[in-house]
Amino acid sequence: MKCPYCGEESDKVIDTRSVQEGNAVRRRRECLSCNERYTTYEYIERVSLTVIKSDERREPFDRSKLLRGLQISTAKRPVSEKQLMQLVEDVENELFKVNKSEVSSQLIGEMVMERLRSLDEVAYVRFASVYRKFQDKTEFVDEIKDLLK
């Protein structure tokens, strides 16, 4: 592991902890050259997942892209980064349980909206408006009426 401060490859592990419900390992390291400390994470490498877009294009699943969309939807809302990370983790885990190498963006969107709806209704409507491509205010009103039921 290269030190992010000086680039040396000699370090020692100071602390190791299981994180993300045992799905990852967090390690605190100390560079033996410059004595700076830094944190690394180890994750299980999964089989790649391809997303089939609505126009039939295919692209690799990108959890950071999903997280960015959620961050935009939850901007200035009482939703923590930890909650968003957990939502992304839950969706990603469920996608891998489907056990297919390709999944539709529609499936991903529905999974996200299902979770976002219980997390924050305003963020849900924001996300749904982009995901479902609302064209006018009546579509917003209809979605809000569904929420109120």
N, C-alpha and C positions, 0 to 999 in steps of 0.2 A: 504494500500500500504506500503510495507516494504522499508525503506530507504536503498539505495544501499551502503551507507557509514557505517552506524552503526547498521542497522537491525531493528531499532525501527519501530513500526507501526503507530505512530502518526505524522501527517503532516498537513500542510494547503496548499490550492491551492492559488497561488499568481496571476496566469494569465491563462486564458483559451482562446484558439483560434481555429477556424475552419480551417482545412487544407485539402489538396488534394480535392479541389473543393467541400468541404462539406462532404466528405466521411470519415473523421476522425476528432478527436479532440485532440489538443495538450494542455497539462497542465504543467505549471511550478509549482513545489511544493517546499516547504521548510520544512525540518524535524524539528519538535518541540523539539527534543532531542539534536541534534548536530548542528542545524542551517545550514546544507549544503543544497544546492539547486540542484534539478534534474528535468529532463523532462520525462513525460510519454505521450504515445499516446493511444487513444482508437479507435478501428476500429469495424465496423459492422462484426459480425461473420457470415460468409456465409456457405451454405451447402457445405460439402466437395466435391471436384472434383477429379475424378480418371482419370489418364492418361493411355491409352492403348498403350503400346510400340509396335514397329514393330515386335517383336517376340511374341506378344500377352500377355506378362506379364502386370500386372497392378500395378500401384503405385500411391500414393497420389500426386496431383499437388503440386509442391514446387516452389514458386516464387523466392526463393533465389537461387535455382539451375538454373533457367532461367536467373537470373541476373548475376550469375557467368559466364555462357556461353557468355553472351553479353559483360561482362567486358573483357574476354579473346579476343573476336573478335574485340573489340574497343581499345585494348591496344595500347598506343602511337598514338592514333588518336584524332582529335579535337572534341571529344564527351564527354560532361559533365556527371557526375553521375546523375544529375537532369534529363537530357534527357533520360538516361537509365531507371531510376525509372519510368518516365512517360511512356516509351514504355512498360515496364512490367505491369504497371497499366492499360494501354489501352488494352493490350492483355488479361489480367485477366478479366477485365470488359466485354470484348467481349465474352470470354469463358462462363461467367455466363449468358450472354444474350442468348446463344445457348439453355440454359435451359435443359441441359442434365447432368446427374451425371457422365457420362463417355465421354471423348473426346480422339481422337487419337493424338499421338505425331506428326503425319504428319500434322494435322490441326494446331497445335500450331506452328510447324516449319514454315509452310507457312505464318501464320499470322505475325510471327516475321520477316521473310525475307521481306515481303511486306513493313513493316515499316522501317526496317533497310536499305533497298535499297534507300529510300528517305532521310534517315538520313546521311549515309556515305557509299559510294559505295565500298570502300576497306574493311570496316568491313563486309559489306554484302557478298562479295566474300569469306572472311575468314569464316564467319558463314556458308555459303552455302557449302563450301568445306568439312566441318565436317558433316553438316546435310545431305547432299546428298552423302557423302562418295566418293568423287572424287578419282579415282584410278590412274590417270596419268595427265600429263601436258595438254593434249589435252582437257580434261574436264574443266580445268581452262581457257584455251584459248577460248573455246566455250562460257563459262559463261561471260567472259569479252566482247566478240563480241556481245552478247545479250545486255549487258549494254550500249555499244556504239551505238546501234541502236536507 
